[in-house]
Amino acid sequence: MSGHSKWASIKHKKGALDAKRGKIFTKLITEITVAAKMGGGDIDGNPRLRSAVLKAKAENMPKDNVDRAIKKGTGDLEGVDYVELVYEAYGHGGVALMIDALTDNKNRTAADVRSVLTKSGGNLGESGCVGYLFNRKGIIVFPSDKYSEDDIFEAALEAGAEDVSTQGDAIEVLTAPDDFHVVLEALQTAGFEQLSAEVTKIADTTVTIDTEKTHKVLRLIDRLEDLDDVQSVSTNLEIADDYEPED
């Protein structure tokens, strides 16, 4: 099937950096807490919570951490009140950025995001300026050196996936947000071990820019995702086939 974006495989390669920062558990705990607060602590009856818990499991988060986060969301344990924020911005070359945050201090988060954008050559845009370019999708990534696309394709489509494509060293499975947990669990049951799994925003159309600007955009995204309150950054950047990563 046709490929949709190379951003998921880029995010997979960047995942090692996130792990080194030691912040991924903190961000997952925040997401689980918010999901439980909004939809209750029943994983089976709360799709957002179920997706967050599945992602936590994919990152090998201990069950005790997950349980505590759920209890904080439901009020069984004392926790922090978080609000969801979405910032729309532009990077080098007019690349679109969707910045999703969960915070207990909106003023702090706004100042931090604006500071990173300003220092890294980005610009904060008005609400709606790039949001129309994106749709929420589930993406599950598998190593192409371990599995074949044909093997993944059959199991994924049978479970309700929308698309399967190979992007470099990664096989990407695309799902509707509501089907994400069903497809992920079906593939896990079939014996496939994913590299990453998440519900995120995917651009309908992408743009390609030169190598120098691509480096700058990726550095900007790194700095944004390094902020404690930022959960994820989505972009319509398409990495050129001849792109050479920075050392």
Buried (B, 14 or more C-beta within 10 A) or exposed (E): BEBBBBBBBBBBBBBEEBEEEEBBBEBBBBBBBBBBBEBBBEBEEBBBBBBBBBBBBBBEBEEEBBBBBBBBBBEEEEBEEBEEBEBBBBBBBEBBBBBBBBBEEEEEBBEBBBEBBEEBBBBBBEEEBBEEBBEEBBBBBBBBEEBEBEBBBEBBBEBBBBBBBBBBBBBBBBBBBBBBBBBBEBBBEBEBEBBBBBBBBBBEEBBBBEBEBBBBBBBBBBBBBBBBBBBBBBBBBBBEEEBEEEE
